[in-house]
Amino acid sequence: MLLPQRTFYFVRHGQTDWNLEGRMQGHTDIPLNANGLEQAVLAAERLHEVRIDVVVSSPLVRALKTAAVIAETHQWPLRVDTALMERTFGSYEGKLTREMRALHGLREEESISTILPPDAEQWPATKARAAAAVDFWLRALPDQSILFVGHGAFFRALYEVLGGPRMEAANAVPYRFVPVDAGWKLEVV
């Protein structure tokens, strides 16, 4: 899918206790921990010189709280879109990622997508959903600067669709996606 060629922003939610423990969160609605809330405040500070017209967030509480802190700090309008939710990990939600890797003999650099159960959202579907969600908002609000607030797998899926290498988004770090001649460039704000 070819997204409209315009800059947009993305922030992964702040830290949760399950992030610290290395658990697969998926659709399980885990709140930010104290550090995650502090990270959201710092993300808002990092965005103080960026022009944003609207924040679009996943409805999961860890993303929505991160988005709310950022939006309220700057008086930016906040919208919610279920298409920005984390992928579901099915019956693996709540499991420790390292235990699932060991169980299936995966090395650290190998994606867990290859070992997820059938009731999880499969990687091609996650990529298609991420691209469609961002495409929708970029087309629906063509003259507005958009900040998306979402999740790690959503970020990886979107970046892969845009031609980027496999990359983990840090918690509550603002990223700028910039169209360039050969595709897209990713910058930390």
Steps between C-alpha positions, in 0.01 A plus 500: 500500500627844410432748777454867419845655482490725804666513838328349802597411857475190718546435872485156656327499839694549823630207702274249676583237760455237230762676285741474794419131548526424127139384466302502177229760554296499181141602570538448876433847639801561725540855641814710502722460805648806677800502266269476197303802617825693546607391149174638359572837663852497352360410155269801523800720584696364203212598271481862618643642175313264267181619330233236559135558409350177630602198708353163398531221756431135557220455757712270719562682828881498478490681165198716578653632824826575320305681228288690753806628687654622174176648363405675825849649537472669161121546477493274193175320413500126567323236293480127562520228233476126572708434187805625693469227764784259566477170320342226704737224608207264560560235762860627539387830656649534846772245426866593538658560161828338608316183608319479165831550317663222705203268454520538121881526470504858369809716526460855634523656153228274356144627486242338726250544215602159368392319818176674594189286545218498240282724719757783478487768231742382235778730379366568147168609653678726751700664221190554287304645793782736602545632148125538446452687829775753433392534136142572610597783734754656263234511227215604732699793642720602205596842634561400861813382676419171674656327800407133533531337843505123497696185566825320425380238252286763323812716461711208370228401254461854369874556468540171315222594256682829437822313419681543829708233676371309802511744787363522852338831593610622840228580752367857467765620255361723223591394145457701182427315174626710209444412132819501293575410138583138581215440747486618860748629755444453872626765744489524877347830607 
